[in-house]
């Protein structure tokens, strides 16, 4: 199961990639890894779109053992992880849970 965490790029938005990569991603891995079921994370940085400017600054793809594992992890440490967002951006991300059907 993949959780997509999607940070939109908007007029006036900012995103501190250094903080995100050096502090936030390790925090997510520490709190949601191991017994909480996070198996891996990939970070995609939007650089362009067919129209020019990307619609999304960052898309993080978090791989969990199962839907239930993500719900347990979010219940255990979701507030701490979501509370850290204000340190690197002024937008709230969209979260989407995805079943892997190919690949």
FENSULSUL-V507535 format. One record per residue. N is the residue number from 1. RES is the residue in three letters. OMEGA is omega in radians with two decimals (none if undefined). Layout:
n->{N/N}
res->{RES/RES}
omega->{OMEGA/OMEGA}
This chain:
n->{1/2/3/4/5/6/7/8/9/10/11/12/13/14/15/16/17/18/19/20/21/22/23/24/25/26/27/28/29/30/31/32/33/34/35/36/37/38/39/40/41/42/43/44/45/46/47/48/49/50/51/52/53/54/55/56/57/58/59/60/61/62/63/64/65/66/67/68/69/70/71/72/73/74/75/76/77/78/79/80/81/82/83/84/85/86/87/88/89/90/91/92/93/94/95/96/97/98/99/100/101/102/103}
res->{UNK/UNK/UNK/UNK/UNK/UNK/UNK/UNK/UNK/UNK/UNK/UNK/UNK/UNK/UNK/UNK/UNK/UNK/UNK/UNK/UNK/UNK/UNK/UNK/UNK/UNK/UNK/UNK/UNK/UNK/UNK/UNK/UNK/UNK/UNK/UNK/UNK/UNK/UNK/UNK/UNK/UNK/UNK/UNK/UNK/UNK/UNK/UNK/UNK/UNK/UNK/UNK/UNK/UNK/UNK/UNK/UNK/UNK/UNK/UNK/UNK/UNK/UNK/UNK/UNK/UNK/UNK/UNK/UNK/UNK/UNK/UNK/UNK/UNK/UNK/UNK/UNK/UNK/UNK/UNK/UNK/UNK/UNK/UNK/UNK/UNK/UNK/UNK/UNK/UNK/UNK/UNK/UNK/UNK/UNK/UNK/UNK/UNK/UNK/UNK/UNK/UNK/UNK}
omega->{-3.13/3.00/3.04/3.06/-2.92/-3.13/-3.12/3.06/-3.09/3.01/3.11/3.13/3.05/-3.14/3.13/-3.07/3.14/3.11/-3.11/-3.09/-3.06/-3.07/-3.01/-3.12/3.07/3.09/3.11/-3.13/-3.14/-3.04/-3.07/3.14/3.09/-3.05/-3.13/2.93/3.07/-3.10/-3.13/-3.14/3.04/3.14/3.10/3.12/-3.13/-3.13/-3.13/2.99/3.11/3.10/-3.14/-3.09/3.12/3.09/-3.07/3.11/-3.08/2.95/3.07/3.12/-3.09/-3.12/3.12/3.10/-3.09/3.05/-3.13/3.11/3.10/-3.13/3.09/3.14/-3.14/3.11/-3.10/-3.01/-3.10/-3.12/-3.14/-3.13/3.13/3.12/-3.14/-3.07/-3.11/3.14/-3.11/3.10/3.08/3.06/3.05/-3.13/2.93/3.04/3.09/3.08/-3.01/2.97/3.09/-3.11/3.08/3.06/none}
